[in-house]
Amino acid sequence: MTGGGSRKWIFGMVLATVVLAGCGEGGKVDRGEVPLENYTAEQIFERGEFELERRKPARAAFFFSEIERLYPYSDWAKRALIMQAFAYHKDQDYENSRAAAQRYIDFYPTSDDAAYAAYLLALSYYDQIDEIGRDQGLTFQALQALRAVIERYPDSEYARSAILKFDLAFDHLAAKEMEVGRYYLKRHHYAAAVNRFRVVVEDFQTTTHTAEALHRLVESYLSLGLTDEAQTAGAILGHNFQSTEWYQASYKLLTGQGLEMKAKGNNWLSKVYRQMIKGEWI
C-alpha cells in the first residue's frame, strides 16, 4: 500500500471508529462528541463510503444525506445524492432510493450520472417485482421507468441492461395473463380464458409464452365448438412454432377431430395469420 493510500485508510479508520462512531439523531456523536457540522463534506463523504465497505448501507445513506443537508449547493452534495440513492437501494429501502434518484434527476438532469439515477429509479421498481400470482402494478411501473432509461439515455452503459430487464418484466406480465387464462380454462370458463390468451398473442407476442397461448386457444375454441378459430390458431403455431411441444399437442387435438391446422374464416386470428404471412408478425 502506498504512503498516500495508507494515510487515507488510517484517516478513514480514525474517522469511523473515533470521531463519528455512534452517530445518533441530529447528526451528533453520542455522549456530546463533535457534531457533523464540524467536519468537511469530503470527510463525511468518506465516512459514507466506509460504511458501504462495512456493508452497512443504511448508515452510509445517513452520512450521504447529511452532506445534502449541511452542504446543499456543493459538488459534494451532488455526489452524495447519487450515492444516497445507491446506498438506500443496497439496503432495499426502495422508496427512499427512488426519492433520492428522482431528486438527482430533477436537480442535475444533464449530469453524467443522470442515466445512472434513472436506472436506479427503475431498479427500485424492478427489484420488487413479486411472484406471478400477485398484483403486477410494480411490473408496469418498472416497465415505464426502464423505458425512460432506454429512450432518454440510449447511448449510456445502462441502456443495454435496461433493455434486458424490460424484456424480462414484459415476459412477467405475459406469464400473469397465462396464469389467469389457465385458471379459467381448468374451470371450463372458456370465453374468459380466450380473452386472456388473446392478450398474450396480440400484446405479448415477443415473449416466451406465445406458443402456449396459441395452443390454449386451440383447446378453448374446440371446447366452445369454434373450429375455424381453433384451426387458425393451429396454423399460426405451425408457421412459427412447429418445433415446440405446443404445436405437437395442438396437432394431435385438431387431427383427432378430423380438423386441419389451416387458417379458416374471418376472425381476429385470421387477421393475425395474414399479418404473419406478410412478415408483420413477430
C-alpha positions as CSV (number, residue, x, y, z in Angstrom):
1,M,0.0,0.0,0.0
2,T,1.4,3.4,-0.9
3,G,2.0,6.1,1.6
4,G,-0.9,8.2,0.3
5,G,-3.2,5.1,0.4
6,S,-2.1,4.3,3.9
7,R,-2.8,7.8,5.1
8,K,-6.3,7.6,3.5
9,W,-7.0,4.3,5.1
10,I,-5.8,5.4,8.5
11,F,-7.8,8.6,8.3
12,G,-10.9,6.6,7.4
13,M,-10.4,4.2,10.3
14,V,-9.9,7.0,12.7
15,L,-12.9,8.9,11.4
16,A,-15.0,5.7,11.5
17,T,-14.0,4.4,14.9
18,V,-13.3,7.5,17.0
19,V,-14.7,10.8,15.6
20,L,-18.0,9.7,14.1
21,A,-18.6,6.4,15.9
22,G,-22.2,6.0,17.1
23,C,-23.7,9.0,15.3
24,G,-27.2,9.5,16.6
25,E,-30.2,11.7,15.7
26,G,-29.4,15.3,14.8
27,G,-26.0,14.4,13.3
28,K,-24.1,14.4,16.6
29,V,-22.0,11.6,18.0
30,D,-23.0,10.0,21.3
31,R,-22.0,11.5,24.7
32,G,-21.6,15.0,23.4
33,E,-18.8,14.4,21.0
34,V,-18.1,16.6,17.9
35,P,-21.2,17.3,15.7
36,L,-21.0,16.6,12.0
37,E,-21.2,20.3,11.3
38,N,-17.6,20.5,12.3
39,Y,-16.4,18.2,9.5
40,T,-16.0,18.9,5.9
41,A,-18.2,17.4,3.2
42,E,-15.3,15.3,2.0
43,Q,-14.8,13.8,5.4
44,I,-18.4,12.9,5.8
45,F,-18.5,11.5,2.3
46,E,-15.5,9.3,3.1
47,R,-17.4,8.0,6.2
48,G,-20.3,7.1,4.0
49,E,-18.0,5.2,1.7
50,F,-16.5,3.4,4.7
51,E,-19.9,2.4,5.9
52,L,-20.6,0.9,2.4
53,E,-17.4,-1.1,2.7
54,R,-18.6,-2.3,6.1
55,R,-21.8,-3.4,4.4
56,K,-23.9,-1.0,6.4
57,P,-25.8,0.8,3.6
58,A,-28.4,2.4,5.9
59,R,-25.6,4.1,7.9
60,A,-23.9,5.1,4.6
61,A,-27.2,6.6,3.4
62,F,-27.4,8.6,6.6
63,F,-24.0,10.2,6.1
64,F,-24.6,10.9,2.4
65,S,-27.9,12.6,3.3
66,E,-26.2,14.7,5.9
67,I,-23.9,16.1,3.2
68,E,-27.0,17.1,1.3
69,R,-28.4,18.8,4.4
70,L,-25.2,20.5,5.5
71,Y,-23.6,21.4,2.1
72,P,-26.7,21.7,-0.2
73,Y,-25.0,23.6,-3.0
74,S,-21.7,21.9,-3.1
75,D,-20.3,19.5,-5.6
76,W,-20.0,17.0,-2.7
77,A,-23.8,17.3,-2.2
78,K,-24.3,16.3,-5.9
79,R,-22.0,13.3,-5.5
80,A,-23.6,12.4,-2.1
81,L,-27.1,12.4,-3.6
82,I,-26.4,9.7,-6.2
83,M,-24.5,7.7,-3.5
84,Q,-27.5,8.1,-1.2
85,A,-29.8,6.6,-3.8
86,F,-27.3,3.7,-4.3
87,A,-27.0,3.1,-0.5
88,Y,-30.7,3.1,0.0
89,H,-31.1,0.6,-2.8
90,K,-28.4,-1.6,-1.3
91,D,-30.4,-1.5,1.9
92,Q,-33.6,-2.5,0.0
93,D,-35.1,0.8,1.1
94,Y,-36.6,1.2,-2.4
95,E,-38.9,4.2,-1.6
96,N,-36.1,6.3,-0.3
97,S,-33.8,5.2,-3.1
98,R,-36.4,6.2,-5.6
99,A,-36.9,9.6,-4.0
100,A,-33.1,10.3,-3.9
101,A,-32.7,9.2,-7.5
102,Q,-35.6,11.4,-8.6
103,R,-34.2,14.4,-6.8
104,Y,-30.9,13.8,-8.6
105,I,-32.6,13.7,-12.0
106,D,-34.6,16.9,-11.1
107,F,-31.6,18.8,-9.8
108,Y,-28.9,17.6,-12.3
109,P,-30.7,16.4,-15.5
110,T,-27.6,17.0,-17.7
111,S,-25.1,15.3,-15.3
112,D,-23.2,12.3,-16.5
113,D,-24.8,10.3,-13.6
114,A,-28.3,11.2,-14.6
115,A,-28.6,8.0,-16.6
116,Y,-27.5,6.0,-13.5
117,A,-30.0,7.8,-11.3
118,A,-32.8,6.9,-13.8
119,Y,-31.5,3.3,-13.8
120,L,-31.6,3.2,-10.0
121,L,-35.1,4.6,-10.1
122,A,-36.2,1.8,-12.5
123,L,-34.5,-0.8,-10.3
124,S,-36.4,0.4,-7.3
125,Y,-39.5,-1.0,-9.0
126,Y,-37.9,-3.9,-10.9
127,D,-36.3,-5.4,-7.8
128,Q,-39.7,-5.5,-6.1
129,I,-41.5,-7.4,-8.9
130,D,-43.1,-10.2,-6.9
131,E,-44.2,-13.7,-7.9
132,I,-46.6,-14.0,-10.8
133,G,-49.6,-14.7,-8.7
134,R,-49.7,-11.2,-7.2
135,D,-50.8,-7.8,-8.5
136,Q,-48.5,-6.6,-11.2
137,G,-48.7,-2.9,-10.6
138,L,-45.0,-2.7,-9.8
139,T,-44.2,-4.5,-13.1
140,F,-46.0,-1.8,-15.0
141,Q,-44.1,0.9,-13.1
142,A,-40.8,-0.9,-13.8
143,L,-41.6,-1.1,-17.5
144,Q,-42.3,2.6,-17.6
145,A,-39.1,3.5,-15.7
146,L,-37.0,1.1,-17.8
147,R,-38.4,2.5,-21.0
148,A,-37.4,6.0,-19.8
149,V,-33.8,4.8,-19.4
150,I,-33.8,3.3,-22.8
151,E,-35.3,6.3,-24.6
152,R,-33.6,9.1,-22.7
153,Y,-30.2,7.6,-22.4
154,P,-29.8,5.2,-25.4
155,D,-26.0,5.5,-25.5
156,S,-25.4,5.0,-21.8
157,E,-23.9,1.9,-20.3
158,Y,-27.3,1.3,-18.5
159,A,-29.4,1.2,-21.6
160,R,-28.5,-2.4,-22.5
161,S,-29.2,-3.7,-19.0
162,A,-32.5,-1.8,-19.1
163,I,-33.5,-3.5,-22.3
164,L,-32.8,-6.9,-20.9
165,K,-34.8,-6.1,-17.7
166,F,-37.6,-4.6,-19.8
167,D,-37.9,-7.9,-21.7
168,L,-37.9,-9.9,-18.5
169,A,-40.6,-7.7,-16.9
170,F,-42.6,-7.8,-20.2
171,D,-42.4,-11.6,-20.1
172,H,-43.5,-11.5,-16.4
173,L,-46.8,-9.7,-17.4
174,A,-47.4,-12.3,-20.1
175,A,-46.9,-15.0,-17.6
176,K,-49.6,-13.4,-15.4
177,E,-52.1,-13.4,-18.2
178,M,-51.2,-17.1,-18.9
179,E,-51.8,-18.0,-15.3
180,V,-55.2,-16.4,-15.2
181,G,-56.1,-17.9,-18.5
182,R,-55.2,-21.4,-17.3
183,Y,-57.2,-20.8,-14.2
184,Y,-60.3,-20.1,-16.3
185,L,-59.6,-23.0,-18.7
186,K,-59.4,-25.5,-15.9
187,R,-62.8,-24.3,-14.6
188,H,-64.3,-24.5,-18.1
189,H,-64.8,-20.7,-18.4
190,Y,-63.7,-20.9,-22.0
191,A,-64.7,-17.4,-23.1
192,A,-62.8,-15.8,-20.2
193,A,-59.8,-18.0,-20.9
194,V,-59.8,-16.9,-24.6
195,N,-59.7,-13.3,-23.6
196,R,-56.6,-13.8,-21.5
197,F,-54.8,-15.9,-24.2
198,R,-55.7,-13.4,-26.8
199,V,-54.0,-10.6,-24.8
200,V,-50.8,-12.7,-24.9
201,V,-51.0,-13.3,-28.7
202,E,-51.8,-9.7,-29.5
203,D,-49.9,-7.7,-26.9
204,F,-47.1,-10.0,-25.7
205,Q,-46.2,-11.8,-28.9
206,T,-42.4,-11.4,-28.5
207,T,-42.4,-13.3,-25.1
208,T,-41.8,-16.9,-24.4
209,H,-45.5,-17.6,-23.8
210,T,-46.9,-17.1,-27.3
211,A,-46.7,-20.7,-28.4
212,E,-48.5,-22.0,-25.3
213,A,-51.1,-19.2,-25.6
214,L,-51.9,-20.3,-29.2
215,H,-52.2,-23.9,-28.0
216,R,-54.6,-22.9,-25.2
217,L,-56.6,-21.0,-27.8
218,V,-56.9,-24.3,-29.7
219,E,-58.1,-26.0,-26.6
220,S,-60.6,-23.3,-25.7
221,Y,-62.1,-22.8,-29.1
222,L,-62.5,-26.5,-29.6
223,S,-64.4,-26.6,-26.3
224,L,-66.6,-23.8,-27.5
225,G,-67.2,-25.5,-30.8
226,L,-65.5,-22.7,-32.8
227,T,-63.4,-24.9,-35.1
228,D,-62.4,-22.1,-37.6
229,E,-60.7,-20.2,-34.8
230,A,-59.1,-23.4,-33.4
231,Q,-57.7,-24.3,-36.8
232,T,-56.4,-20.8,-37.4
233,A,-54.6,-20.8,-34.1
234,G,-53.1,-24.2,-35.0
235,A,-52.0,-22.7,-38.4
236,I,-50.1,-19.9,-36.7
237,L,-48.4,-22.5,-34.4
238,G,-47.4,-24.5,-37.4
239,H,-45.9,-21.5,-39.1
240,N,-43.9,-20.1,-36.2
241,F,-43.6,-22.8,-33.5
242,Q,-43.5,-26.1,-35.3
243,S,-40.6,-27.4,-33.2
244,T,-42.4,-26.9,-29.9
245,E,-44.4,-29.2,-27.7
246,W,-47.4,-26.9,-28.1
247,Y,-47.5,-27.5,-31.8
248,Q,-47.5,-31.2,-31.3
249,A,-50.2,-31.0,-28.7
250,S,-52.4,-28.9,-31.0
251,Y,-51.8,-31.1,-34.0
252,K,-53.0,-34.1,-32.0
253,L,-56.1,-32.3,-30.8
254,L,-57.1,-31.0,-34.2
255,T,-56.4,-34.0,-36.3
256,G,-58.1,-36.2,-33.6
257,Q,-61.3,-34.4,-34.5
258,G,-60.7,-34.6,-38.3
259,L,-59.6,-30.9,-38.5
260,E,-56.6,-29.3,-40.1
261,M,-54.0,-26.7,-38.9
262,K,-55.2,-24.3,-41.5
263,A,-56.4,-20.7,-41.4
264,K,-60.1,-20.6,-41.8
265,G,-62.9,-18.0,-41.5
266,N,-62.7,-14.3,-40.9
267,N,-61.8,-13.8,-37.3
268,W,-59.2,-12.0,-35.2
269,L,-56.8,-14.9,-35.6
270,S,-57.2,-14.9,-39.3
271,K,-56.0,-11.3,-39.3
272,V,-53.0,-12.3,-37.2
273,Y,-52.3,-15.1,-39.7
274,R,-52.4,-12.7,-42.7
275,Q,-50.1,-10.3,-40.9
276,M,-47.7,-13.2,-40.2
277,I,-47.7,-14.2,-43.9
278,K,-46.8,-10.7,-44.9
279,G,-43.9,-10.6,-42.4
280,E,-45.6,-8.3,-40.0
281,W,-46.0,-10.9,-37.3
282,I,-43.4,-11.4,-34.6
